[in-house]
Amino acid sequence: MLLNGETLVLGEVEEGVMEGGEAVVHSRALSYFSRMAGVREFEEAVTLEIHRRGIEKAGVVCAVNDGAAWCQSFVDYPREDAIRNPTPLSIWEVQDGQCLARRA
């Protein structure tokens, strides 16, 4: 079995604001879940945190990850409708049910 250090970060994205003439979006209520495990073991272990945070009930879910196939199926479990961005992004906004982002 191949072990990887995997981390899930869950948070809430606040509405965008202007700061110093730039659009800025802050996150809050962050929680982290990390394990040194295989993919399946990680998926099983993180299920409780996903449910505790109410991801299945959230209005809009955005998933930022490296694009690996297992990440896509992992996101499908709680939210098939999650908006996916396979690369890290610097600015997030949620407008009219859409997750918008601008690269750094």
MIPAMI-470145 format. One line per field, with one value per residue (C-alpha): residue number from 1; chain; x negated, y, z negated. Coordinates in steps of 0.2 Angstrom, whole numbers, plus 5000, padded with zeros to 4 digits. Layout:
REM residues N
num	NUM:...
cadena	A:...
c1	X:...
c2	Y:...
c3	Z:...
***
This chain:
REM residues 104
num	1:2:3:4:5:6:7:8:9:10:11:12:13:14:15:16:17:18:19:20:21:22:23:24:25:26:27:28:29:30:31:32:33:34:35:36:37:38:39:40:41:42:43:44:45:46:47:48:49:50:51:52:53:54:55:56:57:58:59:60:61:62:63:64:65:66:67:68:69:70:71:72:73:74:75:76:77:78:79:80:81:82:83:84:85:86:87:88:89:90:91:92:93:94:95:96:97:98:99:100:101:102:103:104
cadena	A:A:A:A:A:A:A:A:A:A:A:A:A:A:A:A:A:A:A:A:A:A:A:A:A:A:A:A:A:A:A:A:A:A:A:A:A:A:A:A:A:A:A:A:A:A:A:A:A:A:A:A:A:A:A:A:A:A:A:A:A:A:A:A:A:A:A:A:A:A:A:A:A:A:A:A:A:A:A:A:A:A:A:A:A:A:A:A:A:A:A:A:A:A:A:A:A:A:A:A:A:A:A:A
c1	5000:4994:4995:4997:4999:5016:5024:5042:5046:5064:5069:5082:5079:5086:5093:5079:5074:5063:5047:5034:5042:5042:5056:5052:5061:5058:5061:5067:5071:5057:5054:5040:5040:5023:5018:5004:5014:5019:5032:5046:5042:5041:5058:5066:5057:5062:5081:5085:5077:5087:5103:5099:5096:5113:5105:5120:5131:5120:5128:5112:5097:5080:5066:5048:5036:5022:5034:5029:5042:5045:5048:5062:5071:5068:5077:5091:5095:5103:5106:5107:5112:5096:5088:5070:5054:5039:5026:5024:5032:5029:5047:5064:5081:5098:5110:5127:5123:5107:5089:5078:5059:5045:5027:5013
c2	5000:5017:5030:5048:5063:5069:5085:5091:5109:5115:5133:5146:5160:5177:5189:5199:5216:5230:5233:5245:5246:5227:5214:5203:5187:5180:5163:5159:5144:5134:5116:5104:5085:5076:5058:5048:5034:5027:5035:5024:5025:5044:5045:5034:5043:5061:5056:5062:5079:5082:5077:5087:5103:5100:5100:5090:5104:5119:5131:5131:5120:5124:5110:5116:5101:5096:5087:5069:5057:5051:5069:5070:5055:5060:5077:5067:5058:5072:5084:5079:5097:5104:5117:5111:5121:5109:5122:5133:5150:5167:5174:5166:5174:5166:5175:5169:5151:5151:5150:5162:5163:5173:5166:5175
c3	5000:5004:4990:4993:4981:4986:4979:4980:4976:4975:4973:4976:4989:4985:4997:5007:5001:5007:4997:5003:5020:5023:5022:5007:5001:4984:4977:4959:4949:4955:4950:4955:4956:4960:4960:4966:4975:4992:5002:4997:4978:4979:4987:4974:4960:4966:4968:4950:4952:4969:4961:4945:4956:4965:4983:4990:4984:4990:5003:5014:5013:5021:5022:5025:5027:5038:5051:5046:5051:5033:5028:5041:5035:5017:5020:5028:5012:5002:5017:5035:5039:5032:5043:5046:5048:5051:5046:5031:5033:5024:5024:5022:5024:5023:5034:5039:5034:5045:5038:5047:5045:5051:5052:5042
***
